[in-house]
């Protein structure tokens, strides 16, 4: 089998969740699936080689740095024909003219359930493209049971025909001691105790609700800061208006950071006293899992895909009630760390969301599909 993977996302300067998904999935699958020839396509193939390495069953294909229409209409159909590709893996959308079998990973369709958080133009264009790609896919993947259910409902598909290949979490935190992390944060930001939030800035992530709960909790009076890390992708005017009305003491305890490198982020996780993730809508939800794997107490919303995170126990809650969230923040900050409990949560996450296991699951799907296809074509 010749399998083409669209890797153009690695050409973008700012990493996306899709990068993590493709990197994790195929870094594990390529060494395990010796009977598959992998064709990885992007503009910067040197970057791809540094990520996936050199393998006998991998071919790197350089593609022009063009827009999505050019890739879908011309570039990928041409590659598929030139290399006699059997199966091609795309994220969200696929070429309009189908020249080979396709795998589509549709990570989420949150705009269908939460239209208030997405512009009309986005909802209309993505709704048409995603549905078109999903219905034509030979293998349709998604990353959570929630997304599987919603895709099936909105696009009138059979849930059992939508396979779940979730994101996974790696332990990149244990090599950093908590004392070294706290020292790093103290020296760079002048902060000794802080609550951390990580994800891009947009209204559905509910940083606004977190700000209100932080202020209401009163923990800032005890020297606890709130650190919000993420790129500003969709402006939330409520945050500016709210912060402008705060007194100077509270303002001094709130930091907004963007452009934070991944290596620094690991230190921010490990040095935190608490991580809070009040996002209202997620197709999966990586940040609270990363905080838990860094063995930090984590409060997480229990909505959408995050309802699967039962290992958080009584800290998996409805975060929309500001007063309840404020009380839980205060309670968790005041409690000493239960190291064994945090370690147990970490181990459960690493067991459940493991790239090697997820890749082997995809390998079985591919082998079953290949055997069915061969039978049909005999």
Steps between C-alpha positions, in 0.01 A plus 500: 500500500620849412372752754528876442485734801430871456761665727475859377400609854866462601585789266312746723711702748252448786446133596142373504330208670494330160881496499503317833246250369683420174841493668390271782294267283752445222814509712359186663337345192790527252742268690218253575348478150786369286254384232378856434688756289446845650512812281529815714434825312588856603702796376775475763601135474818558705272593789294185440814286502603651834159405641444152353855389417632292212330163440508253211123515473477883496516730197505878551329708232564873467190697403469871409413739781155580361150562635248230584313525169816433302587203720153349471438569132841436349794408725367194683312350202825528303702328777242223534523427129881526479569264793203264446370572850247251638378697800547865604454647849369856530385711794145639476486544119609296196557572128176580321574248224551159658791316336568243775348367822507751787539510876351811658560601860223735604621617839177680590203690359449728800359776279190283446419484875642836607433738209521802730877454525570490125454758220221429251745479209700234687190297586372501144829422323627241748160343533484429126864390463515280811171326422603440139835349604347288779230349281750407226765362737585131473630510858366773731689573822439733791662560839231448763171325571334842516618594151403156369145546630460856369645427154267202465199707606564811290621321187260204529773237515524172692704552821657153472651603166681793661818376669650674804873570488542740794787731570760369740717649769871448551685555826734787426472641850651250746855594403431849640500520879230711662762707679684577174172595333399733782846657498474559123158667530609708798810630323326573169162631618547581869223259598521235772147356505260497208198346331564406139278494192628394155317523167436756230290803589142487371157527665415127499811433709341718773804683631246765598326261739835397644597864564176565690540182707863586579404845628200367694715229664717768660814289474686799354494651852725213606751570223361252244517616137306391193706424191307470171714364217373502142488677166216748445308344213153648563475817708271494803416862584353394833849420628635849424195668653513281809872543562480877459264516799723302736711663771878513464566215745287257299640622167854439625410135561371428145741424214414439135780329306527406132784375284613263777727227365422137574813451710404791724141381519613176664656708782182706537294181539735344756526815710126565529298453818178437307380467141146605406335420166147645469467461121137463396560298183781265398539228240757343732678723755877454532605774753332352812656163419844659468458672835396172662796315347722773647340397834323828571152516659257557212145636489330424168160571350288188452342601169536364144804272446632573849222295657728199432760628748350315797843457662472861625233384745337785695704756304319416177214747544266742328721811502227735373390579858750772594443479874538122508818521293637776725436285808668197339802713405531625857456149643758345266757774558463458876538120487850344507594295192402133522804371311375142471160605365663728241737220397209257461316744273814543291546125459137452394528772235824356360340155488180621334647753255808329362626555142630145456162350588310754289730439202454124530124557500527694175726228357226243563246725326733533199570126483131414518418758236779376273385138526141600422614711202714216365209258526269743320749561216590134438 
